[in-house]
Amino acid sequence: MHFNHLIRQTHRWLSVAFTTIVAGLFLASAQGVETEWVYYLPLPPLALMTLSGLYLFALPYLRRGRRGSRQ
């Protein structure tokens, strides 16, 4: 149960980081900063959020499968 809690908390903090980076990206583009590498900044948190989100999405189905095999 501790591992699932850790994944959930990590997913939440990654979403905060992603939102902050995207908001900063909008502010930078509004000020006229047009460097290409800035647009790659949201990709690492987004990739990690995708992996943790897929795990959290599949978690109820994995639990249901384990519960059914025990009975």
CHARMM-style PDB file with segment names, atoms N, HN, CA, C and O in Angstrom:
ATOM      1  N   MET     1       0.819  -1.195   0.000  1.00  0.00      PROA
ATOM      2  CA  MET     1       0.000   0.000   0.000  1.00  0.00      PROA
ATOM      3  C   MET     1       0.861   1.256   0.000  1.00  0.00      PROA
ATOM      4  O   MET     1       0.456   2.284  -0.543  1.00  0.00      PROA
ATOM      5  N   HSD     2       2.031   1.183   0.597  1.00  0.00      PROA
ATOM      6  HN  HSD     2       2.360   0.348   1.038  1.00  0.00      PROA
ATOM      7  CA  HSD     2       2.916   2.340   0.673  1.00  0.00      PROA
ATOM      8  C   HSD     2       3.408   2.737  -0.717  1.00  0.00      PROA
ATOM      9  O   HSD     2       3.546   3.925  -1.010  1.00  0.00      PROA
ATOM     10  N   PHE     3       3.673   1.749  -1.573  1.00  0.00      PROA
ATOM     11  HN  PHE     3       3.561   0.784  -1.335  1.00  0.00      PROA
ATOM     12  CA  PHE     3       4.145   2.034  -2.935  1.00  0.00      PROA
ATOM     13  C   PHE     3       3.088   2.776  -3.740  1.00  0.00      PROA
ATOM     14  O   PHE     3       3.418   3.710  -4.471  1.00  0.00      PROA
ATOM     15  N   ASN     4       1.837   2.384  -3.622  1.00  0.00      PROA
ATOM     16  HN  ASN     4       1.569   1.625  -3.028  1.00  0.00      PROA
ATOM     17  CA  ASN     4       0.758   3.057  -4.340  1.00  0.00      PROA
ATOM     18  C   ASN     4       0.598   4.500  -3.873  1.00  0.00      PROA
ATOM     19  O   ASN     4       0.338   5.390  -4.683  1.00  0.00      PROA
ATOM     20  N   HSD     5       0.750   4.733  -2.580  1.00  0.00      PROA
ATOM     21  HN  HSD     5       0.961   4.010  -1.922  1.00  0.00      PROA
ATOM     22  CA  HSD     5       0.675   6.089  -2.045  1.00  0.00      PROA
ATOM     23  C   HSD     5       1.818   6.940  -2.585  1.00  0.00      PROA
ATOM     24  O   HSD     5       1.622   8.109  -2.917  1.00  0.00      PROA
ATOM     25  N   LEU     6       2.995   6.366  -2.672  1.00  0.00      PROA
ATOM     26  HN  LEU     6       3.154   5.416  -2.402  1.00  0.00      PROA
ATOM     27  CA  LEU     6       4.154   7.083  -3.206  1.00  0.00      PROA
ATOM     28  C   LEU     6       3.955   7.446  -4.674  1.00  0.00      PROA
ATOM     29  O   LEU     6       4.285   8.558  -5.086  1.00  0.00      PROA
ATOM     30  N   ILE     7       3.427   6.535  -5.454  1.00  0.00      PROA
ATOM     31  HN  ILE     7       3.159   5.631  -5.119  1.00  0.00      PROA
ATOM     32  CA  ILE     7       3.148   6.808  -6.871  1.00  0.00      PROA
ATOM     33  C   ILE     7       2.106   7.912  -7.002  1.00  0.00      PROA
ATOM     34  O   ILE     7       2.250   8.800  -7.842  1.00  0.00      PROA
ATOM     35  N   ARG     8       1.065   7.865  -6.186  1.00  0.00      PROA
ATOM     36  HN  ARG     8       0.948   7.143  -5.504  1.00  0.00      PROA
ATOM     37  CA  ARG     8       0.002   8.874  -6.240  1.00  0.00      PROA
ATOM     38  C   ARG     8       0.545  10.257  -5.881  1.00  0.00      PROA
ATOM     39  O   ARG     8       0.234  11.235  -6.562  1.00  0.00      PROA
ATOM     40  N   GLN     9       1.353  10.352  -4.819  1.00  0.00      PROA
ATOM     41  HN  GLN     9       1.605   9.558  -4.266  1.00  0.00      PROA
ATOM     42  CA  GLN     9       1.935  11.630  -4.421  1.00  0.00      PROA
ATOM     43  C   GLN     9       2.903  12.149  -5.488  1.00  0.00      PROA
ATOM     44  O   GLN     9       2.923  13.344  -5.780  1.00  0.00      PROA
ATOM     45  N   THR    10       3.690  11.266  -6.058  1.00  0.00      PROA
ATOM     46  HN  THR    10       3.674  10.295  -5.820  1.00  0.00      PROA
ATOM     47  CA  THR    10       4.613  11.665  -7.118  1.00  0.00      PROA
ATOM     48  C   THR    10       3.851  12.194  -8.314  1.00  0.00      PROA
ATOM     49  O   THR    10       4.252  13.194  -8.911  1.00  0.00      PROA
ATOM     50  N   HSD    11       2.760  11.542  -8.674  1.00  0.00      PROA
ATOM     51  HN  HSD    11       2.435  10.730  -8.189  1.00  0.00      PROA
ATOM     52  CA  HSD    11       1.939  11.979  -9.797  1.00  0.00      PROA
ATOM     53  C   HSD    11       1.370  13.381  -9.528  1.00  0.00      PROA
ATOM     54  O   HSD    11       1.327  14.219 -10.429  1.00  0.00      PROA
ATOM     55  N   ARG    12       0.940  13.625  -8.302  1.00  0.00      PROA
ATOM     56  HN  ARG    12       0.975  12.944  -7.570  1.00  0.00      PROA
ATOM     57  CA  ARG    12       0.392  14.942  -7.958  1.00  0.00      PROA
ATOM     58  C   ARG    12       1.456  16.023  -8.053  1.00  0.00      PROA
ATOM     59  O   ARG    12       1.204  17.091  -8.611  1.00  0.00      PROA
ATOM     60  N   TRP    13       2.652  15.758  -7.510  1.00  0.00      PROA
ATOM     61  HN  TRP    13       2.856  14.890  -7.057  1.00  0.00      PROA
ATOM     62  CA  TRP    13       3.707  16.766  -7.549  1.00  0.00      PROA
ATOM     63  C   TRP    13       4.229  16.975  -8.965  1.00  0.00      PROA
ATOM     64  O   TRP    13       4.629  18.085  -9.316  1.00  0.00      PROA
ATOM     65  N   LEU    14       4.230  15.943  -9.769  1.00  0.00      PROA
ATOM     66  HN  LEU    14       3.905  15.041  -9.484  1.00  0.00      PROA
ATOM     67  CA  LEU    14       4.616  16.112 -11.172  1.00  0.00      PROA
ATOM     68  C   LEU    14       3.611  16.985 -11.913  1.00  0.00      PROA
ATOM     69  O   LEU    14       3.991  17.768 -12.784  1.00  0.00      PROA
ATOM     70  N   SER    15       2.336  16.856 -11.573  1.00  0.00      PROA
ATOM     71  HN  SER    15       2.028  16.220 -10.866  1.00  0.00      PROA
ATOM     72  CA  SER    15       1.332  17.700 -12.225  1.00  0.00      PROA
ATOM     73  C   SER    15       1.501  19.157 -11.821  1.00  0.00      PROA
ATOM     74  O   SER    15       1.270  20.052 -12.634  1.00  0.00      PROA
ATOM     75  N   VAL    16       1.901  19.408 -10.580  1.00  0.00      PROA
ATOM     76  HN  VAL    16       2.088  18.681  -9.920  1.00  0.00      PROA
ATOM     77  CA  VAL    16       2.181  20.784 -10.149  1.00  0.00      PROA
ATOM     78  C   VAL    16       3.381  21.330 -10.914  1.00  0.00      PROA
ATOM     79  O   VAL    16       3.350  22.467 -11.384  1.00  0.00      PROA
ATOM     80  N   ALA    17       4.436  20.530 -11.043  1.00  0.00      PROA
ATOM     81  HN  ALA    17       4.461  19.606 -10.661  1.00  0.00      PROA
ATOM     82  CA  ALA    17       5.622  20.967 -11.784  1.00  0.00      PROA
ATOM     83  C   ALA    17       5.288  21.212 -13.249  1.00  0.00      PROA
ATOM     84  O   ALA    17       5.731  22.202 -13.831  1.00  0.00      PROA
ATOM     85  N   PHE    18       4.515  20.320 -13.845  1.00  0.00      PROA
ATOM     86  HN  PHE    18       4.155  19.515 -13.373  1.00  0.00      PROA
ATOM     87  CA  PHE    18       4.130  20.476 -15.247  1.00  0.00      PROA
ATOM     88  C   PHE    18       3.323  21.750 -15.465  1.00  0.00      PROA
ATOM     89  O   PHE    18       3.574  22.496 -16.411  1.00  0.00      PROA
ATOM     90  N   THR    19       2.353  21.994 -14.590  1.00  0.00      PROA
ATOM     91  HN  THR    19       2.149  21.388 -13.822  1.00  0.00      PROA
ATOM     92  CA  THR    19       1.522  23.192 -14.715  1.00  0.00      PROA
ATOM     93  C   THR    19       2.354  24.457 -14.549  1.00  0.00      PROA
ATOM     94  O   THR    19       2.148  25.431 -15.274  1.00  0.00      PROA
ATOM     95  N   THR    20       3.293  24.454 -13.603  1.00  0.00      PROA
ATOM     96  HN  THR    20       3.461  23.663 -13.014  1.00  0.00      PROA
ATOM     97  CA  THR    20       4.163  25.606 -13.395  1.00  0.00      PROA
ATOM     98  C   THR    20       5.046  25.856 -14.608  1.00  0.00      PROA
ATOM     99  O   THR    20       5.232  27.002 -15.016  1.00  0.00      PROA
ATOM    100  N   ILE    21       5.587  24.799 -15.182  1.00  0.00      PROA
ATOM    101  HN  ILE    21       5.436  23.868 -14.851  1.00  0.00      PROA
ATOM    102  CA  ILE    21       6.442  24.948 -16.356  1.00  0.00      PROA
ATOM    103  C   ILE    21       5.651  25.487 -17.540  1.00  0.00      PROA
ATOM    104  O   ILE    21       6.132  26.359 -18.263  1.00  0.00      PROA
ATOM    105  N   VAL    22       4.448  24.976 -17.741  1.00  0.00      PROA
ATOM    106  HN  VAL    22       4.057  24.267 -17.153  1.00  0.00      PROA
ATOM    107  CA  VAL    22       3.629  25.445 -18.864  1.00  0.00      PROA
ATOM    108  C   VAL    22       3.223  26.900 -18.660  1.00  0.00      PROA
ATOM    109  O   VAL    22       3.223  27.677 -19.615  1.00  0.00      PROA
ATOM    110  N   ALA    23       2.878  27.283 -17.430  1.00  0.00      PROA
ATOM    111  HN  ALA    23       2.879  26.653 -16.654  1.00  0.00      PROA
ATOM    112  CA  ALA    23       2.544  28.685 -17.155  1.00  0.00      PROA
ATOM    113  C   ALA    23       3.758  29.575 -17.405  1.00  0.00      PROA
ATOM    114  O   ALA    23       3.625  30.662 -17.968  1.00  0.00      PROA
ATOM    115  N   GLY    24       4.934  29.125 -16.991  1.00  0.00      PROA
ATOM    116  HN  GLY    24       5.042  28.243 -16.534  1.00  0.00      PROA
ATOM    117  CA  GLY    24       6.155  29.876 -17.269  1.00  0.00      PROA
ATOM    118  C   GLY    24       6.449  29.962 -18.752  1.00  0.00      PROA
ATOM    119  O   GLY    24       6.990  30.961 -19.226  1.00  0.00      PROA
ATOM    120  N   LEU    25       6.104  28.939 -19.472  1.00  0.00      PROA
ATOM    121  HN  LEU    25       5.665  28.127 -19.087  1.00  0.00      PROA
ATOM    122  CA  LEU    25       6.285  28.933 -20.925  1.00  0.00      PROA
ATOM    123  C   LEU    25       5.402  29.987 -21.589  1.00  0.00      PROA
ATOM    124  O   LEU    25       5.841  30.683 -22.504  1.00  0.00      PROA
ATOM    125  N   PHE    26       4.156  30.101 -21.125  1.00  0.00      PROA
ATOM    126  HN  PHE    26       3.799  29.535 -20.382  1.00  0.00      PROA
ATOM    127  CA  PHE    26       3.272  31.142 -21.656  1.00  0.00      PROA
ATOM    128  C   PHE    26       3.798  32.534 -21.323  1.00  0.00      PROA
ATOM    129  O   PHE    26       3.755  33.435 -22.162  1.00  0.00      PROA
ATOM    130  N   LEU    27       4.294  32.710 -20.101  1.00  0.00      PROA
ATOM    131  HN  LEU    27       4.329  31.979 -19.420  1.00  0.00      PROA
ATOM    132  CA  LEU    27       4.847  34.006 -19.727  1.00  0.00      PROA
ATOM    133  C   LEU    27       6.085  34.346 -20.552  1.00  0.00      PROA
ATOM    134  O   LEU    27       6.265  35.490 -20.969  1.00  0.00      PROA
ATOM    135  N   ALA    28       6.929  33.358 -20.785  1.00  0.00      PROA
ATOM    136  HN  ALA    28       6.783  32.428 -20.446  1.00  0.00      PROA
ATOM    137  CA  ALA    28       8.142  33.590 -21.576  1.00  0.00      PROA
ATOM    138  C   ALA    28       7.802  33.934 -23.015  1.00  0.00      PROA
ATOM    139  O   ALA    28       8.436  34.806 -23.610  1.00  0.00      PROA
ATOM    140  N   SER    29       6.817  33.265 -23.576  1.00  0.00      PROA
ATOM    141  HN  SER    29       6.302  32.556 -23.093  1.00  0.00      PROA
ATOM    142  CA  SER    29       6.445  33.566 -24.961  1.00  0.00      PROA
ATOM    143  C   SER    29       5.745  34.917 -25.061  1.00  0.00      PROA
ATOM    144  O   SER    29       5.835  35.583 -26.093  1.00  0.00      PROA
ATOM    145  N   ALA    30       5.043  35.333 -23.993  1.00  0.00      PROA
ATOM    146  HN  ALA    30       4.970  34.792 -23.156  1.00  0.00      PROA
ATOM    147  CA  ALA    30       4.407  36.649 -23.995  1.00  0.00      PROA
ATOM    148  C   ALA    30       5.446  37.766 -23.927  1.00  0.00      PROA
ATOM    149  O   ALA    30       5.212  38.870 -24.419  1.00  0.00      PROA
ATOM    150  N   GLN    31       6.596  37.472 -23.316  1.00  0.00      PROA
ATOM    151  HN  GLN    31       6.786  36.575 -22.917  1.00  0.00      PROA
ATOM    152  CA  GLN    31       7.656  38.466 -23.227  1.00  0.00      PROA
ATOM    153  C   GLN    31       8.562  38.450 -24.450  1.00  0.00      PROA
ATOM    154  O   GLN    31       9.469  39.276 -24.563  1.00  0.00      PROA
ATOM    155  N   GLY    32       8.327  37.531 -25.349  1.00  0.00      PROA
ATOM    156  HN  GLY    32       7.590  36.860 -25.257  1.00  0.00      PROA
ATOM    157  CA  GLY    32       9.083  37.504 -26.590  1.00  0.00      PROA
ATOM    158  C   GLY    32      10.266  36.559 -26.597  1.00  0.00      PROA
ATOM    159  O   GLY    32      11.088  36.622 -27.512  1.00  0.00      PROA
ATOM    160  N   VAL    33      10.381  35.693 -25.619  1.00  0.00      PROA
ATOM    161  HN  VAL    33       9.713  35.642 -24.876  1.00  0.00      PROA
ATOM    162  CA  VAL    33      11.463  34.708 -25.602  1.00  0.00      PROA
ATOM    163  C   VAL    33      11.114  33.605 -26.587  1.00  0.00      PROA
ATOM    164  O   VAL    33      10.123  32.897 -26.409  1.00  0.00      PROA
ATOM    165  N   GLU    34      11.913  33.460 -27.606  1.00  0.00      PROA
ATOM    166  HN  GLU    34      12.718  34.035 -27.751  1.00  0.00      PROA
ATOM    167  CA  GLU    34      11.615  32.488 -28.668  1.00  0.00      PROA
ATOM    168  C   GLU    34      12.778  31.519 -28.872  1.00  0.00      PROA
ATOM    169  O   GLU    34      13.267  31.376 -29.993  1.00  0.00      PROA
ATOM    170  N   THR    35      13.218  30.866 -27.831  1.00  0.00      PROA
ATOM    171  HN  THR    35      12.820  30.982 -26.921  1.00  0.00      PROA
ATOM    172  CA  THR    35      14.232  29.833 -27.980  1.00  0.00      PROA
ATOM    173  C   THR    35      13.544  28.474 -28.018  1.00  0.00      PROA
ATOM    174  O   THR    35      12.587  28.226 -27.284  1.00  0.00      PROA
ATOM    175  N   GLU    36      14.041  27.610 -28.875  1.00  0.00      PROA
ATOM    176  HN  GLU    36      14.818  27.812 -29.471  1.00  0.00      PROA
ATOM    177  CA  GLU    36      13.362  26.329 -29.094  1.00  0.00      PROA
ATOM    178  C   GLU    36      13.470  25.383 -27.906  1.00  0.00      PROA
ATOM    179  O   GLU    36      12.539  24.613 -27.668  1.00  0.00      PROA
ATOM    180  N   TRP    37      14.568  25.407 -27.150  1.00  0.00      PROA
ATOM    181  HN  TRP    37      15.324  26.032 -27.344  1.00  0.00      PROA
ATOM    182  CA  TRP    37      14.749  24.450 -26.070  1.00  0.00      PROA
ATOM    183  C   TRP    37      13.734  24.661 -24.949  1.00  0.00      PROA
ATOM    184  O   TRP    37      13.472  23.741 -24.175  1.00  0.00      PROA
ATOM    185  N   VAL    38      13.156  25.868 -24.852  1.00  0.00      PROA
ATOM    186  HN  VAL    38      13.369  26.616 -25.481  1.00  0.00      PROA
ATOM    187  CA  VAL    38      12.175  26.145 -23.803  1.00  0.00      PROA
ATOM    188  C   VAL    38      10.941  25.275 -23.989  1.00  0.00      PROA
ATOM    189  O   VAL    38      10.294  24.891 -23.014  1.00  0.00      PROA
ATOM    190  N   TYR    39      10.618  24.967 -25.225  1.00  0.00      PROA
ATOM    191  HN  TYR    39      11.143  25.278 -26.017  1.00  0.00      PROA
ATOM    192  CA  TYR    39       9.413  24.178 -25.494  1.00  0.00      PROA
ATOM    193  C   TYR    39       9.593  22.697 -25.142  1.00  0.00      PROA
ATOM    194  O   TYR    39       8.614  21.951 -25.115  1.00  0.00      PROA
ATOM    195  N   TYR    40      10.813  22.267 -24.877  1.00  0.00      PROA
ATOM    196  HN  TYR    40      11.609  22.873 -24.899  1.00  0.00      PROA
ATOM    197  CA  TYR    40      11.065  20.881 -24.475  1.00  0.00      PROA
ATOM    198  C   TYR    40      11.012  20.693 -22.957  1.00  0.00      PROA
ATOM    199  O   TYR    40      11.038  19.559 -22.479  1.00  0.00      PROA
ATOM    200  N   LEU    41      10.938  21.778 -22.201  1.00  0.00      PROA
ATOM    201  HN  LEU    41      10.917  22.700 -22.589  1.00  0.00      PROA
ATOM    202  CA  LEU    41      10.935  21.676 -20.742  1.00  0.00      PROA
ATOM    203  C   LEU    41       9.760  20.887 -20.172  1.00  0.00      PROA
ATOM    204  O   LEU    41       9.962  20.150 -19.207  1.00  0.00      PROA
ATOM    205  N   PRO    42       8.544  20.996 -20.709  1.00  0.00      PROA
ATOM    206  CA  PRO    42       7.435  20.236 -20.103  1.00  0.00      PROA
ATOM    207  C   PRO    42       7.458  18.741 -20.419  1.00  0.00      PROA
ATOM    208  O   PRO    42       6.687  17.985 -19.829  1.00  0.00      PROA
ATOM    209  N   LEU    43       8.309  18.302 -21.322  1.00  0.00      PROA
ATOM    210  HN  LEU    43       8.936  18.916 -21.801  1.00  0.00      PROA
ATOM    211  CA  LEU    43       8.251  16.897 -21.748  1.00  0.00      PROA
ATOM    212  C   LEU    43       8.686  15.879 -20.685  1.00  0.00      PROA
ATOM    213  O   LEU    43       8.016  14.855 -20.552  1.00  0.00      PROA
ATOM    214  N   PRO    44       9.774  16.098 -19.914  1.00  0.00      PROA
ATOM    215  CA  PRO    44      10.108  15.090 -18.892  1.00  0.00      PROA
ATOM    216  C   PRO    44       9.020  14.885 -17.833  1.00  0.00      PROA
ATOM    217  O   PRO    44       8.681  13.737 -17.546  1.00  0.00      PROA
ATOM    218  N   PRO    45       8.452  15.955 -17.234  1.00  0.00      PROA
ATOM    219  CA  PRO    45       7.367  15.681 -16.285  1.00  0.00      PROA
ATOM    220  C   PRO    45       6.151  15.048 -16.946  1.00  0.00      PROA
ATOM    221  O   PRO    45       5.458  14.236 -16.331  1.00  0.00      PROA
ATOM    222  N   LEU    46       5.891  15.416 -18.196  1.00  0.00      PROA
ATOM    223  HN  LEU    46       6.453  16.075 -18.695  1.00  0.00      PROA
ATOM    224  CA  LEU    46       4.745  14.840 -18.895  1.00  0.00      PROA
ATOM    225  C   LEU    46       4.949  13.344 -19.140  1.00  0.00      PROA
ATOM    226  O   LEU    46       4.006  12.562 -19.015  1.00  0.00      PROA
ATOM    227  N   ALA    47       6.168  12.947 -19.487  1.00  0.00      PROA
ATOM    228  HN  ALA    47       6.933  13.583 -19.589  1.00  0.00      PROA
ATOM    229  CA  ALA    47       6.448  11.526 -19.699  1.00  0.00      PROA
ATOM    230  C   ALA    47       6.294  10.737 -18.392  1.00  0.00      PROA
ATOM    231  O   ALA    47       5.720   9.648 -18.382  1.00  0.00      PROA
ATOM    232  N   LEU    48       6.807  11.294 -17.297  1.00  0.00      PROA
ATOM    233  HN  LEU    48       7.273  12.179 -17.305  1.00  0.00      PROA
ATOM    234  CA  LEU    48       6.668  10.614 -16.008  1.00  0.00      PROA
ATOM    235  C   LEU    48       5.216  10.576 -15.547  1.00  0.00      PROA
ATOM    236  O   LEU    48       4.779   9.593 -14.950  1.00  0.00      PROA
ATOM    237  N   MET    49       4.460  11.653 -15.824  1.00  0.00      PROA
ATOM    238  HN  MET    49       4.816  12.452 -16.309  1.00  0.00      PROA
ATOM    239  CA  MET    49       3.039  11.652 -15.484  1.00  0.00      PROA
ATOM    240  C   MET    49       2.270  10.636 -16.305  1.00  0.00      PROA
ATOM    241  O   MET    49       1.311  10.040 -15.815  1.00  0.00      PROA
ATOM    242  N   THR    50       2.676  10.431 -17.540  1.00  0.00      PROA
ATOM    243  HN  THR    50       3.456  10.915 -17.938  1.00  0.00      PROA
ATOM    244  CA  THR    50       2.019   9.426 -18.374  1.00  0.00      PROA
ATOM    245  C   THR    50       2.219   8.035 -17.790  1.00  0.00      PROA
ATOM    246  O   THR    50       1.272   7.253 -17.698  1.00  0.00      PROA
ATOM    247  N   LEU    51       3.448   7.727 -17.396  1.00  0.00      PROA
ATOM    248  HN  LEU    51       4.217   8.363 -17.470  1.00  0.00      PROA
ATOM    249  CA  LEU    51       3.728   6.404 -16.826  1.00  0.00      PROA
ATOM    250  C   LEU    51       2.987   6.191 -15.505  1.00  0.00      PROA
ATOM    251  O   LEU    51       2.368   5.148 -15.296  1.00  0.00      PROA
ATOM    252  N   SER    52       3.054   7.179 -14.622  1.00  0.00      PROA
ATOM    253  HN  SER    52       3.556   8.026 -14.792  1.00  0.00      PROA
ATOM    254  CA  SER    52       2.374   7.015 -13.333  1.00  0.00      PROA
ATOM    255  C   SER    52       0.858   7.030 -13.508  1.00  0.00      PROA
ATOM    256  O   SER    52       0.150   6.332 -12.782  1.00  0.00      PROA
ATOM    257  N   GLY    53       0.354   7.805 -14.447  1.00  0.00      PROA
ATOM    258  HN  GLY    53       0.930   8.372 -15.036  1.00  0.00      PROA
ATOM    259  CA  GLY    53      -1.082   7.839 -14.704  1.00  0.00      PROA
ATOM    260  C   GLY    53      -1.598   6.522 -15.250  1.00  0.00      PROA
ATOM    261  O   GLY    53      -2.679   6.066 -14.876  1.00  0.00      PROA
ATOM    262  N   LEU    54      -0.824   5.911 -16.134  1.00  0.00      PROA
ATOM    263  HN  LEU    54       0.054   6.281 -16.438  1.00  0.00      PROA
ATOM    264  CA  LEU    54      -1.224   4.601 -16.656  1.00  0.00      PROA
ATOM    265  C   LEU    54      -1.233   3.549 -15.555  1.00  0.00      PROA
ATOM    266  O   LEU    54      -2.109   2.684 -15.523  1.00  0.00      PROA
ATOM    267  N   TYR    55      -0.252   3.624 -14.647  1.00  0.00      PROA
ATOM    268  HN  TYR    55       0.459   4.327 -14.673  1.00  0.00      PROA
ATOM    269  CA  TYR    55      -0.226   2.693 -13.517  1.00  0.00      PROA
ATOM    270  C   TYR    55      -1.446   2.899 -12.625  1.00  0.00      PROA
ATOM    271  O   TYR    55      -2.108   1.940 -12.230  1.00  0.00      PROA
ATOM    272  N   LEU    56      -1.736   4.167 -12.310  1.00  0.00      PROA
ATOM    273  HN  LEU    56      -1.198   4.947 -12.631  1.00  0.00      PROA
ATOM    274  CA  LEU    56      -2.884   4.453 -11.449  1.00  0.00      PROA
ATOM    275  C   LEU    56      -4.195   4.081 -12.123  1.00  0.00      PROA
ATOM    276  O   LEU    56      -5.144   3.677 -11.451  1.00  0.00      PROA
ATOM    277  N   PHE    57      -4.256   4.214 -13.438  1.00  0.00      PROA
ATOM    278  HN  PHE    57      -3.485   4.542 -13.983  1.00  0.00      PROA
ATOM    279  CA  PHE    57      -5.450   3.829 -14.175  1.00  0.00      PROA
ATOM    280  C   PHE    57      -5.660   2.314 -14.121  1.00  0.00      PROA
ATOM    281  O   PHE    57      -6.791   1.848 -13.981  1.00  0.00      PROA
ATOM    282  N   ALA    58      -4.583   1.555 -14.230  1.00  0.00      PROA
ATOM    283  HN  ALA    58      -3.665   1.933 -14.343  1.00  0.00      PROA
ATOM    284  CA  ALA    58      -4.685   0.100 -14.267  1.00  0.00      PROA
ATOM    285  C   ALA    58      -4.804  -0.522 -12.879  1.00  0.00      PROA
ATOM    286  O   ALA    58      -5.152  -1.696 -12.761  1.00  0.00      PROA
ATOM    287  N   LEU    59      -4.523   0.240 -11.837  1.00  0.00      PROA
ATOM    288  HN  LEU    59      -4.240   1.194 -11.933  1.00  0.00      PROA
ATOM    289  CA  LEU    59      -4.500  -0.296 -10.479  1.00  0.00      PROA
ATOM    290  C   LEU    59      -5.809  -0.960 -10.045  1.00  0.00      PROA
ATOM    291  O   LEU    59      -5.753  -2.055  -9.486  1.00  0.00      PROA
ATOM    292  N   PRO    60      -6.974  -0.365 -10.268  1.00  0.00      PROA
ATOM    293  CA  PRO    60      -8.211  -1.059  -9.853  1.00  0.00      PROA
ATOM    294  C   PRO    60      -8.429  -2.373 -10.598  1.00  0.00      PROA
ATOM    295  O   PRO    60      -8.961  -3.328 -10.033  1.00  0.00      PROA
ATOM    296  N   TYR    61      -8.021  -2.421 -11.860  1.00  0.00      PROA
ATOM    297  HN  TYR    61      -7.590  -1.645 -12.319  1.00  0.00      PROA
ATOM    298  CA  TYR    61      -8.187  -3.654 -12.634  1.00  0.00      PROA
ATOM    299  C   TYR    61      -7.220  -4.727 -12.152  1.00  0.00      PROA
ATOM    300  O   TYR    61      -7.558  -5.911 -12.141  1.00  0.00      PROA
ATOM    301  N   LEU    62      -6.021  -4.319 -11.755  1.00  0.00      PROA
ATOM    302  HN  LEU    62      -5.746  -3.357 -11.764  1.00  0.00      PROA
ATOM    303  CA  LEU    62      -5.062  -5.284 -11.217  1.00  0.00      PROA
ATOM    304  C   LEU    62      -5.539  -5.824  -9.877  1.00  0.00      PROA
ATOM    305  O   LEU    62      -5.403  -7.017  -9.605  1.00  0.00      PROA
ATOM    306  N   ARG    63      -6.092  -4.967  -9.047  1.00  0.00      PROA
ATOM    307  HN  ARG    63      -6.202  -3.998  -9.268  1.00  0.00      PROA
ATOM    308  CA  ARG    63      -6.625  -5.412  -7.749  1.00  0.00      PROA
ATOM    309  C   ARG    63      -7.791  -6.367  -7.938  1.00  0.00      PROA
ATOM    310  O   ARG    63      -7.891  -7.373  -7.236  1.00  0.00      PROA
ATOM    311  N   ARG    64      -8.666  -6.062  -8.875  1.00  0.00      PROA
ATOM    312  HN  ARG    64      -8.585  -5.244  -9.445  1.00  0.00      PROA
ATOM    313  CA  ARG    64      -9.829  -6.916  -9.135  1.00  0.00      PROA
ATOM    314  C   ARG    64      -9.371  -8.298  -9.616  1.00  0.00      PROA
ATOM    315  O   ARG    64      -9.959  -9.311  -9.239  1.00  0.00      PROA
ATOM    316  N   GLY    65      -8.335  -8.338 -10.436  1.00  0.00      PROA
ATOM    317  HN  GLY    65      -7.858  -7.515 -10.742  1.00  0.00      PROA
ATOM    318  CA  GLY    65      -7.832  -9.603 -10.925  1.00  0.00      PROA
ATOM    319  C   GLY    65      -7.215 -10.447  -9.824  1.00  0.00      PROA
ATOM    320  O   GLY    65      -7.391 -11.665  -9.790  1.00  0.00      PROA
ATOM    321  N   ARG    66      -6.484  -9.786  -8.916  1.00  0.00      PROA
ATOM    322  HN  ARG    66      -6.342  -8.796  -8.944  1.00  0.00      PROA
ATOM    323  CA  ARG    66      -5.894 -10.516  -7.791  1.00  0.00      PROA
ATOM    324  C   ARG    66      -6.961 -11.031  -6.832  1.00  0.00      PROA
ATOM    325  O   ARG    66      -6.858 -12.141  -6.312  1.00  0.00      PROA
ATOM    326  N   ARG    67      -7.992 -10.211  -6.603  1.00  0.00      PROA
ATOM    327  HN  ARG    67      -8.076  -9.308  -7.026  1.00  0.00      PROA
ATOM    328  CA  ARG    67      -9.057 -10.598  -5.688  1.00  0.00      PROA
ATOM    329  C   ARG    67      -9.826 -11.790  -6.244  1.00  0.00      PROA
ATOM    330  O   ARG    67     -10.227 -12.679  -5.493  1.00  0.00      PROA
ATOM    331  N   GLY    68     -10.031 -11.810  -7.555  1.00  0.00      PROA
ATOM    332  HN  GLY    68      -9.706 -11.088  -8.165  1.00  0.00      PROA
ATOM    333  CA  GLY    68     -10.769 -12.901  -8.170  1.00  0.00      PROA
ATOM    334  C   GLY    68      -9.987 -14.206  -8.172  1.00  0.00      PROA
ATOM    335  O   GLY    68     -10.590 -15.277  -8.111  1.00  0.00      PROA
ATOM    336  N   SER    69      -8.670 -14.144  -8.241  1.00  0.00      PROA
ATOM    337  HN  SER    69      -8.181 -13.274  -8.291  1.00  0.00      PROA
ATOM    338  CA  SER    69      -7.890 -15.366  -8.286  1.00  0.00      PROA
ATOM    339  C   SER    69      -7.743 -15.991  -6.912  1.00  0.00      PROA
ATOM    340  O   SER    69      -7.486 -17.191  -6.809  1.00  0.00      PROA
ATOM    341  N   ARG    70      -7.902 -15.198  -5.838  1.00  0.00      PROA
ATOM    342  HN  ARG    70      -8.111 -14.223  -5.921  1.00  0.00      PROA
ATOM    343  CA  ARG    70      -7.795 -15.741  -4.479  1.00  0.00      PROA
ATOM    344  C   ARG    70      -9.039 -16.517  -4.090  1.00  0.00      PROA
ATOM    345  O   ARG    70      -8.952 -17.476  -3.322  1.00  0.00      PROA
ATOM    346  N   GLN    71     -10.176 -16.129  -4.594  1.00  0.00      PROA
ATOM    347  HN  GLN    71     -10.247 -15.350  -5.217  1.00  0.00      PROA
ATOM    348  CA  GLN    71     -11.431 -16.765  -4.138  1.00  0.00      PROA
ATOM    349  C   GLN    71     -11.729 -18.019  -4.863  1.00  0.00      PROA
ATOM    350  OT1 GLN    71     -12.742 -18.663  -4.592  1.00  0.00      PROA
TER     351      GLN     71
END
